[in-house]
Amino acid sequence: QTIMSSQDIDETTSGLTDPIFLIGYQNFEVFKKWQFNYSFFGGCDIGIGQYNTSLNEEYSPGSNTTDLLVGSELLARFKKWAIISKSNYKIGYKNKQGYRFGQTVNTSIYSGYYYEKSNLMTLPLFGLSLESDFIDYNNNRSVKFSSSDILFSDIGVNIMFNKKFILGSKYKIPVFKNVSGWSSLKLTAFEFEFSMVLGN
């Protein structure tokens, strides 16, 4: 096993994560008092993220690999209110240093309120998201202290133009962290999303 711990590391890491490209299928069902939307998607993240870090390159947050993602999104709308549940699974691959970041599962649930005017719709959101990272491997050897579970409190907004283009952003603050081997770890994240609806 490779052992990695932050007990003697005073490190601030910042930068841009890998961009993620997804394509999927969505549909909806209308009931008497509510509407149910569902979508399934797949795609990849492109390993071009850049970080400012003094850690060894193989341990930096950017994996420098193209990883695969699959997931789903469920939305229940009751007039102006909505409940949204998302989940996805990321399959990671080795980078050029032989380091493979663990597989990742993300799940989230949000509540939001629709504001609609002409061809513009906004949906302020608040909720919780859980990110679970499984153990990493360095040249086929497991990396001790590399798995983690982090629960975030999220606040954000989605904006839809002409029912075709969606811009979304979220600010994520951790409320629970289970990160083995790290004596002190501060995390915040900002997430940006752009989507385009194809077809009718």
HUQUIGI-V244093 format. One line per field, one symbol per residue. phi: phi as a letter, one per 30 degrees, with the letter a starting at -180 (. if undefined). psi: psi as a letter, one per 30 degrees, with the letter a starting at -180 (. if undefined). A space follows every 10 residues. Layout:
phi=???
psi=???
//
This chain:
phi=.ccbbceccc bccbkcdddc cbbabbaabc cdcabccbbb balaccdbdb bcacdeedcd dddhbcccbb abbbbccchc cbbbbbaabc ccbdcddicc dddbccbabb babdbbahcc bcbdbblbbc cccdddbchi cdcdicdabb ccccbaacbc chhbcbcbbb ccbdcbbbbd icdbbcbbbb cbbbbbccid
psi=kkkklgegkj kkklaklkkk kkkaklllkk aeglkjkklk llalkkigkk kjkglkeffl fkfhljlkkl alkkkkkjcf lkkkkkklkk jllkafggkj klkkkkklkl klkkkkjbgk kkikkkakkk kjklklkjhg kkjkgfllkk kkkkkakkkk kggekkkkkk kkkkfkkijk fjekkkklkk kkkklkkka.
//
